[in-house]
Amino acid sequence: MELYVDTQYKINDREFNLLRELIKELTGINLTEQKKMLVVSRLSKRLRQLGLSNFTSYYNYIMESEQGRQEIDQLINRITTNKTDFYREPHHFKCLTDICLPQIYEAHRFSIKRKLRIWSAGCSSGEEPYTIAITLAEFFKNKPGWDIKILATDLDTEMLDKAKAGIYKKDVVAPIPEELLRRYFLKGVGTNEGLYMVKKTLKDMIIFKRHNLVKESLKVTTPFDIIFCRNVIIYFDSEEKARVINRFYNVLRSGGFLFLGHSESLLGNDGRFKLVGNSAYCKK
């Protein structure tokens, strides 16, 4: 998506700064000067579709036209980065299986109400929450009586639609072990050959919802036991990062777990969490 730049469109400093400020306000994403060509490459097609000749016209269209509110979703969908994979950073799922879930199970195994609540924040096209769901299904397959739900949120509406559909190409599901692929996916035949669809047993565990981490506080009745937010806050400035982490802290139960991306860290910045694994933390 970023390899080719439409030579029909150029962006000047004023236009870039206007869009950069708007994008930061809407999403928290902090675009540096080095991202000018990214903005051009991701938005040029949209300008052509709208019949606009430059980025000033596009900015004015968003800010001043009746259709501007709808265009904001288009802008967000094109600017957000959606790199994800099944079993991305596999050490996190080993930590989930070996450390987090056994602790949660032992703490609640004799409770009348055995609930497990997980939030996949920045779920993109669904690979992360479905990997979490597979991990949970495997761990709890001989441990009945648990009420398990995963909330999967993202800002990009197009990615959420893909996640809800749960249909993936063969190369995308390649990281999933063959036994688990057979157990939790339907293999396409005929016109669907080469595609795999998530089975209902996994889909029923997940609620997909649009949510803006920067602009909205999540209202919950039951605190989360585990939050995954990987390779998301890396795009925020320090102030936005602190705000988002504080929101996670407020909806995570004591002793709950927070997973961040491999380039993200709380060490030295937040004494409310302790490190329990590679970019995995526990709320004190």
C-alpha positions in Angstrom: 0.0 0.0 0.0 2.9 2.3 0.6 5.1 1.2 -2.2 3.7 3.4 -4.9 2.9 7.1 -4.9 0.4 8.7 -7.3 2.4 11.3 -9.2 -0.8 13.2 -10.0 -1.0 14.5 -6.4 1.5 16.5 -4.3 1.2 17.7 -0.8 2.7 20.9 0.5 3.7 21.7 4.1 0.5 23.6 4.9 -1.7 20.8 3.6 0.3 18.1 5.4 0.2 20.0 8.7 -3.6 20.5 8.5 -4.2 16.8 7.8 -1.7 15.8 10.4 -3.4 17.8 13.1 -6.8 16.5 12.1 -5.6 12.9 12.1 -4.0 13.3 15.5 -7.2 14.8 16.9 -9.3 12.0 15.5 -7.1 9.0 16.1 -4.1 10.0 18.4 -1.7 8.9 15.6 1.3 11.2 15.5 2.5 11.6 11.9 6.1 12.8 11.5 7.4 14.8 8.6 8.7 11.5 7.1 5.1 10.3 6.6 4.2 12.8 3.9 4.5 10.2 1.2 2.4 7.8 3.2 -0.4 10.3 3.4 -0.2 10.9 -0.4 -0.1 7.2 -1.2 -3.0 6.3 1.0 -5.3 9.3 0.2 -4.7 9.9 -3.5 -7.2 7.3 -4.6 -9.8 8.9 -2.4 -9.2 12.3 -3.9 -9.6 10.9 -7.4 -12.9 9.2 -6.4 -14.2 12.5 -5.1 -13.0 14.5 -8.1 -10.7 16.7 -6.0 -7.6 18.2 -7.4 -5.5 18.8 -4.3 -5.3 18.1 -0.5 -6.5 21.6 0.4 -9.8 20.8 -1.3 -9.9 17.4 0.5 -9.4 19.1 3.9 -12.1 21.7 3.1 -14.4 18.9 1.9 -14.0 17.1 5.3 -14.4 20.3 7.4 -17.0 22.2 5.5 -19.3 19.9 3.5 -22.4 18.0 4.6 -20.6 14.8 3.6 -17.6 15.6 5.7 -18.7 13.6 8.7 -18.9 10.4 6.6 -15.6 11.2 4.9 -13.9 11.2 8.3 -14.4 7.4 8.5 -12.8 7.0 5.0 -9.9 9.1 6.2 -9.4 7.1 9.3 -9.7 3.8 7.5 -6.9 4.7 5.0 -4.5 6.2 7.5 -4.6 3.5 10.2 -2.0 0.8 9.9 -3.5 -2.7 10.0 -0.5 -5.1 10.0 -1.5 -8.2 12.0 -1.1 -12.0 11.9 -2.4 -15.1 13.6 -0.1 -15.9 16.5 1.8 -12.7 16.1 4.4 -12.5 18.8 3.8 -16.2 19.8 5.5 -15.7 23.2 2.4 -13.8 24.3 0.2 -16.8 23.7 2.6 -19.0 25.6 2.5 -16.5 28.5 -1.3 -16.5 28.2 -1.4 -20.4 28.4 1.3 -20.9 31.0 0.9 -18.0 33.4 -2.3 -15.9 33.0 -5.0 -18.6 32.4 -3.7 -21.0 35.1 -3.7 -18.1 37.7 -7.2 -17.0 36.7 -8.5 -20.6 36.7 -7.1 -21.4 40.2 -8.5 -18.1 41.6 -12.0 -18.8 40.3 -12.4 -22.5 39.9 -14.6 -22.9 43.0 -16.6 -19.7 42.4 -20.3 -20.0 41.5 -19.8 -17.4 38.7 -16.7 -18.1 36.7 -16.3 -15.3 34.3 -13.4 -14.4 32.0 -13.3 -11.1 30.2 -10.7 -10.1 27.6 -10.3 -7.0 25.6 -8.4 -7.0 22.2 -7.9 -3.3 21.6 -6.9 -2.5 18.1 -8.0 -5.9 16.7 -7.7 -4.9 13.0 -9.0 -7.7 10.7 -9.5 -10.2 13.6 -6.4 -12.4 13.6 -5.5 -11.4 17.2 -8.9 -12.0 18.9 -9.4 -15.2 17.0 -6.0 -16.4 18.1 -6.9 -15.5 21.7 -10.2 -17.4 21.3 -8.4 -20.5 20.0 -6.0 -20.3 23.0 -8.9 -20.0 25.4 -10.9 -22.8 23.8 -8.0 -25.1 24.0 -7.2 -24.3 27.7 -10.9 -24.6 28.8 -12.0 -27.5 26.7 -11.9 -29.8 29.7 -12.9 -27.1 32.2 -16.6 -26.5 31.7 -18.8 -23.9 33.4 -16.9 -20.8 32.4 -18.5 -17.6 30.9 -15.9 -16.4 28.5 -16.2 -13.2 26.3 -13.7 -11.3 24.2 -14.4 -7.7 23.3 -12.5 -6.9 20.1 -12.4 -3.2 19.1 -10.9 -1.1 16.4 -11.2 2.3 14.8 -11.2 1.1 11.2 -14.7 0.1 10.1 -13.5 -1.8 7.1 -11.2 -3.9 9.2 -14.0 -4.6 11.6 -16.2 -5.9 8.8 -13.4 -8.3 7.7 -13.0 -9.4 11.3 -16.7 -10.1 11.7 -16.8 -12.1 8.5 -13.8 -14.3 9.7 -12.8 -15.4 6.3 -9.1 -15.6 5.5 -6.9 -16.8 2.6 -4.7 -19.9 3.0 -1.4 -17.9 3.4 -3.0 -15.8 6.2 -3.9 -18.9 8.3 -0.5 -20.5 7.7 0.8 -19.8 11.2 -2.1 -21.8 12.7 -1.1 -25.4 13.6 -2.9 -27.8 11.2 -4.8 -29.6 14.0 -6.2 -26.3 15.3 -7.0 -25.1 11.8 -9.1 -28.2 11.2 -10.8 -27.9 14.6 -11.7 -24.2 14.4 -12.0 -23.3 10.7 -14.2 -24.5 7.8 -12.2 -25.1 4.6 -13.6 -23.5 1.5 -14.5 -25.7 -1.5 -15.5 -24.9 -5.1 -15.6 -21.1 -5.6 -14.3 -20.7 -2.0 -11.3 -22.9 -2.5 -8.2 -21.4 -0.8 -10.4 -19.7 1.9 -10.9 -20.6 5.5 -13.8 -19.4 7.6 -13.8 -19.2 11.4 -16.3 -21.6 13.0 -19.3 -20.4 15.0 -17.8 -21.8 18.3 -15.1 -19.1 18.1 -17.3 -16.3 16.7 -19.7 -16.7 19.6 -16.9 -15.9 22.0 -16.2 -12.5 20.4 -18.0 -9.2 20.3 -16.7 -6.8 17.7 -17.2 -3.1 18.2 -15.9 0.2 16.9 -14.0 2.1 19.6 -11.6 5.1 19.6 -8.9 4.5 22.3 -7.9 8.2 22.3 -11.3 9.8 22.3 -13.5 7.4 24.3 -13.4 5.8 27.7 -14.8 2.3 27.7 -17.7 1.7 30.1 -17.7 -1.8 31.6 -19.7 -3.5 34.3 -17.2 -6.2 34.8 -13.4 -5.4 34.8 -11.3 -7.1 32.3 -9.0 -10.0 33.3 -6.7 -9.5 30.3 -6.1 -6.7 27.8 -4.2 -7.0 24.6 -3.2 -3.8 22.9 -0.2 -4.5 20.8 1.6 -2.2 18.3 -1.0 0.5 18.7 0.3 3.0 21.2 3.6 3.1 19.4 1.9 5.6 17.0 0.9 7.9 19.8 2.9 10.7 21.5 3.8 10.4 25.2 0.7 12.3 26.4 -1.7 10.1 24.5 0.1 6.9 25.5 -0.2 7.8 29.2 -3.9 8.6 28.7 -4.6 5.3 27.0 -2.6 3.3 29.6 -4.5 5.0 32.3 -7.8 4.0 30.7 -6.6 0.4 30.5 -5.6 0.5 34.2 -9.1 1.7 35.2 -10.9 -1.2 33.5 -8.4 -3.9 34.4 -9.0 -5.8 37.6 -6.3 -6.1 40.2 -4.0 -8.9 39.2 -5.1 -8.6 35.6 -2.8 -8.8 32.7 -1.8 -6.3 30.0 0.0 -7.3 26.8 1.7 -4.6 24.7 3.7 -4.8 21.4 7.4 -5.8 21.4 8.4 -2.2 20.8 6.2 -0.8 23.6 7.2 -0.7 27.2 5.9 0.5 30.6 9.3 0.0 32.4 10.4 3.0 34.3 7.2 4.9 33.4 4.4 3.2 35.4 4.8 1.7 38.9 1.2 0.4 38.8 2.2 -2.6 36.7 4.9 -5.3 37.1 6.6 -7.2 34.3 5.6 -10.9 34.1 6.9 -11.7 30.6 8.2 -10.1 27.4 6.1 -6.9 27.1 3.5 -8.6 29.4 2.4 -6.9 32.6 0.3 -7.5 35.7 -1.7 -4.8 37.4 -0.4 -4.5 41.0 
